[in-house]
Amino acid sequence: MTRIRLNPGSVLGTYSKAAHGLSLNFNTSGGSNCDTGCPHHPDSTAEEADRACYAVKLEARPDRQPLLAKLQRAGAMDPAQLVGKALLELQALELKDKLPDWLRLSTDGSVPQPDDVGPLFISQLRALLSWCRSHGVRVHFPVETAAKAKYYRRAVGDLVIVRESAVSAGRFLRASEPSSAVAGAAGTSYRDRIDAARWLAKAKRDRGQRAIVCPAVVAGFRSRMKNGRKNDRAKCGPCDACSRDDIHVVYPLH
């Protein structure tokens, strides 16, 4: 499927795990929006911290400086204005018959901290999510702690599935509402990380809840191991697990 082409200066972006989807980012990874309770935060205070945020490392790469600059511009904008501009861009794509089937919030960074937003931001966010729902654009809305997930579920949970990124395997296994987890260790093989993710997903299923390993990450690992092409059917969009309330998701560490 052909990737959507965006105009220079767009607040929306593309990302490799999406087949025909877009992203909306609010700030840099490890920046002011990211809760230090996340175990992957560079300054994490979590009990099982690994401080291994892949996005922080990615944004530091010399070939990703345009991405870093875009994230910094997003962080400098009022978040209500950013969301409003994203909605206008989606509406413009609809007029061109190029509407995405998927919108991923926070491929880098996170949504704003609850203490940093006001009624206008929530109103704009609800408008964006309502429009996406009415136009068949499924949304992946991840947040990095249980407390943050609770806040956003109260604010927009009637319009979207807010998915908690569990801070530990134990928290993931206990979570009853939609959640995700990362499995595997840095320095291990792709195969070992996939196996670790499968083990955790099975442990979740053994507790009576549906869980899968992210097919997009697995397909990406396999393409690198075999030096082959990625499988578009495994990407975000064709796979809609992260937008559903009946599935928990495990990502191999990547």
Stockholm file with secondary structure:
# STOCKHOLM 1.0

chainA/1-254         MTRIRLNPGSVLGTYSKAAHGLSLNFNTSGGSNCDTGCPHHPDSTAEEADRACYAVKLEARPDRQPLLAKLQRAGAMDPAQLVGKALLELQALELKDKLPDWLRLSTDGSVPQPDDVGPLFISQLRALLSWCRSHGVRVHFPVETAAKAKYYRRAVGDLVIVRESAVSAGRFLRASEPSSAVAGAAGTSYRDRIDAARWLAKAKRDRGQRAIVCPAVVAGFRSRMKNGRKNDRAKCGPCDACSRDDIHVVYPLH
#=GR chainA/1-254 SS CCCCCCCTTCSEECCTTBSSEEEECCSCTTSTTSCTTSTTSTTCCCTTCCCCCHHHHHHTSGGGHHHHHHHHHHHHSCHHHHHHHHHHHHHHHHHTTCCCSEEEECSSSCSCCGGGCCHHHHHHHHHHHHHHHHTTCEEEEEESSHHHHHHHHHHHTTTSCEEEECSSHHHHHHCCSSEEEEESCTTSCHHHHHHHHHHHHHHHHTTTCCEEECHHHHHHHHHHHHTCCCCGGGSBTTBCGGGCTTCEEEEECC
#=GC SS_cons         CCCCCCCTTCSEECCTTBSSEEEECCSCTTSTTSCTTSTTSTTCCCTTCCCCCHHHHHHTSGGGHHHHHHHHHHHHSCHHHHHHHHHHHHHHHHHTTCCCSEEEECSSSCSCCGGGCCHHHHHHHHHHHHHHHHTTCEEEEEESSHHHHHHHHHHHTTTSCEEEECSSHHHHHHCCSSEEEEESCTTSCHHHHHHHHHHHHHHHHTTTCCEEECHHHHHHHHHHHHTCCCCGGGSBTTBCGGGCTTCEEEEECC
//
